[in-house]
Amino acid sequence: MSLHDKTFLVTGAGSGIGRAVARQLFGAGARVVLVGRRAAALCETAEAAQDGQALVHPADIARPAAAARAVQAALECFGGMDGLVNNAGLARFGPLADADPSDLNAMLDVNLLGPVHLIRAALPPLRAGGGSVVNVSSVGGVLAMPDRAVYGASKAALNSLTRSLARELAPLVRVNAVLPGPVDTPMYDDLGLAPEQVARLRDDMVDSTPLGRFGTPEDIASWVCRLLDPEAAGWVTGALIPVDGGRTS
Ligand SMILES: NC(=O)c1ccc[n+]([C@@H]2O[C@H](COP(=O)([O-])OP(=O)(O)OC[C@H]3O[C@@H](n4cnc5c(N)ncnc54)[C@H](OP(=O)(O)O)[C@@H]3O)[C@@H](O)[C@H]2O)c1
């Protein structure tokens, strides 16, 4: 991979898919700015880095001002930025009628507006170096999913953002998205559902996945890294790639 000596900013890097992306980037010899709200989780991810490869930058990407500060931190520490992985996400499942309005707003803030502000803030360095953006979306952005309507809508909007910005920012910056199917991560511990509902959901997810298992964070991370890599994906932009065990086939 031609990720060696490149600099990437990864949100949600303290757990799940984001941690796996950061680890694969470290393994490829890249430098990574690790963004998320929990500093301790980010530090744990950074343990996989060699000296000088990781910058821990705790931040809440739901706050618009956080984006410019995170990009500034990357530039000050590493002198440039070659790619942005918008992976942080929030999922609150349940019928719309029962939803807490603040959860609905938070899903749009984290899943859509955070990426918007980060891409905007990162444009100067990404344009300077011919960089790329990978958005971690969801199959929920293309499937009809009762009890997950606003989560799905936030990911559908992220898909739309990906395709439009791919054209708007070409030819200097590539913009792609990976659409995971069910992946075994801490996301399932924090859906706002009762434990028995989560257990039923997990069973349903596997039953509706042709390859018959949950994905691993590494299954998703390898596609994220491939899309970041100009040697592997230099002629790919505006792609929405399902990595979902066949769930959307
Ligand atoms: N797991 C799945 O089945 C699945 C399926 C499809 C798509 N996805 C998507 O994959 C992405 C990664 O999720 P995951 O499955 O790896 O779950 P996860 O382990 O819960 O990761 C979500 C990450 O987002 C970070 N985050 C949440 N709100 C944030 C905020 N306001 N500011 C900064 N960081 C924030 C969290 O860190 P802090 O709490 O420290 O902030 C956490 O590290 C998400 O976009 C999710 O929608 C997951």
The ligand as an SDF file (V2000), in Angstrom:
LIG
                    3D

 48 52  0  0  0  0  0  0  0  0999 V2000
  -21.4160   -1.9190   13.8580 N   0  0  0  0  0  0  0  0  0  0  0  0
  -22.2530   -1.9900   12.8430 C   0  0  0  0  0  0  0  0  0  0  0  0
  -23.0130   -2.9740   12.6950 O   0  0  0  0  0  0  0  0  0  0  0  0
  -22.3070   -0.8770   11.8340 C   0  0  0  0  0  0  0  0  0  0  0  0
  -23.0640   -1.0900   10.6730 C   0  0  0  0  0  0  0  0  0  0  0  0
  -23.1250   -0.0930    9.7310 C   0  0  0  0  0  0  0  0  0  0  0  0
  -22.4520    1.0830    9.9280 C   0  0  0  0  0  0  0  0  0  0  0  0
  -21.7230    1.2790   11.0680 N   0  0  0  0  0  0  0  0  0  0  0  0
  -21.0550    2.5660   11.2340 C   0  0  0  0  0  0  0  0  0  0  0  0
  -19.7010    2.3510   11.5390 O   0  0  0  0  0  0  0  0  0  0  0  0
  -19.1900    3.4930   12.2270 C   0  0  0  0  0  0  0  0  0  0  0  0
  -18.3560    3.0290   13.4090 C   0  0  0  0  0  0  0  0  0  0  0  0
  -19.1980    2.3960   14.3390 O   0  0  0  0  0  0  0  0  0  0  0  0
  -18.7770    1.0910   15.1660 P   0  0  0  0  0  0  0  0  0  0  0  0
  -19.6710    0.0070   14.7310 O   0  0  0  0  0  0  0  0  0  0  0  0
  -17.3200    0.9120   15.0940 O   0  0  0  0  0  0  0  0  0  0  0  0
  -19.2780    1.4850   16.6310 O   0  0  0  0  0  0  0  0  0  0  0  0
  -18.5310    2.1090   17.8920 P   0  0  0  0  0  0  0  0  0  0  0  0
  -17.4480    1.2120   18.3400 O   0  0  0  0  0  0  0  0  0  0  0  0
  -19.6030    2.4800   18.8420 O   0  0  0  0  0  0  0  0  0  0  0  0
  -17.8420    3.4010   17.2880 O   0  0  0  0  0  0  0  0  0  0  0  0
  -18.4450    4.6600   17.1960 C   0  0  0  0  0  0  0  0  0  0  0  0
  -17.3640    5.6790   17.5020 C   0  0  0  0  0  0  0  0  0  0  0  0
  -17.8870    6.9940   17.2520 O   0  0  0  0  0  0  0  0  0  0  0  0
  -17.3600    7.8420   18.2630 C   0  0  0  0  0  0  0  0  0  0  0  0
  -18.2690    8.9780   18.4430 N   0  0  0  0  0  0  0  0  0  0  0  0
  -19.5960    8.9240   18.6860 C   0  0  0  0  0  0  0  0  0  0  0  0
  -20.0810   10.1710   18.8470 N   0  0  0  0  0  0  0  0  0  0  0  0
  -19.0190   11.0100   18.6710 C   0  0  0  0  0  0  0  0  0  0  0  0
  -18.8760   12.4160   18.7250 C   0  0  0  0  0  0  0  0  0  0  0  0
  -19.9290   13.2310   18.9870 N   0  0  0  0  0  0  0  0  0  0  0  0
  -17.6560   12.9570   18.5080 N   0  0  0  0  0  0  0  0  0  0  0  0
  -16.5860   12.1580   18.2700 C   0  0  0  0  0  0  0  0  0  0  0  0
  -16.6600   10.8170   18.1990 N   0  0  0  0  0  0  0  0  0  0  0  0
  -17.8740   10.2550   18.4170 C   0  0  0  0  0  0  0  0  0  0  0  0
  -17.3040    6.9750   19.5220 C   0  0  0  0  0  0  0  0  0  0  0  0
  -16.2630    7.4030   20.3990 O   0  0  0  0  0  0  0  0  0  0  0  0
  -16.5560    8.2780   21.7160 P   0  0  0  0  0  0  0  0  0  0  0  0
  -17.7220    7.6650   22.4140 O   0  0  0  0  0  0  0  0  0  0  0  0
  -15.2720    8.2030   22.4850 O   0  0  0  0  0  0  0  0  0  0  0  0
  -16.8100    9.6680   21.2260 O   0  0  0  0  0  0  0  0  0  0  0  0
  -16.9290    5.6070   18.9480 C   0  0  0  0  0  0  0  0  0  0  0  0
  -15.5180    5.4000   18.9990 O   0  0  0  0  0  0  0  0  0  0  0  0
  -20.4000    4.3350   12.5960 C   0  0  0  0  0  0  0  0  0  0  0  0
  -20.5010    5.4360   11.7110 O   0  0  0  0  0  0  0  0  0  0  0  0
  -21.5710    3.3890   12.3960 C   0  0  0  0  0  0  0  0  0  0  0  0
  -22.7600    4.0710   12.0750 O   0  0  0  0  0  0  0  0  0  0  0  0
  -21.6460    0.3170   12.0210 C   0  0  0  0  0  0  0  0  0  0  0  0
  1  2  1  0
  2  3  2  0
  2  4  1  0
  4  5  1  0
  4 48  2  0
  5  6  2  0
  6  7  1  0
  7  8  2  0
  8  9  1  0
  8 48  1  0
  9 10  1  0
  9 46  1  0
 10 11  1  0
 11 12  1  0
 11 44  1  0
 12 13  1  0
 13 14  1  0
 14 15  2  0
 14 16  1  0
 14 17  1  0
 17 18  1  0
 18 19  2  0
 18 20  1  0
 18 21  1  0
 21 22  1  0
 22 23  1  0
 23 24  1  0
 23 42  1  0
 24 25  1  0
 25 26  1  0
 25 36  1  0
 26 27  1  0
 26 35  1  0
 27 28  2  0
 28 29  1  0
 29 30  1  0
 29 35  2  0
 30 31  1  0
 30 32  2  0
 32 33  1  0
 33 34  2  0
 34 35  1  0
 36 37  1  0
 36 42  1  0
 37 38  1  0
 38 39  2  0
 38 40  1  0
 38 41  1  0
 42 43  1  0
 44 45  1  0
 44 46  1  0
 46 47  1  0
M  CHG  2   8   1  16  -1
M  END
$$$$
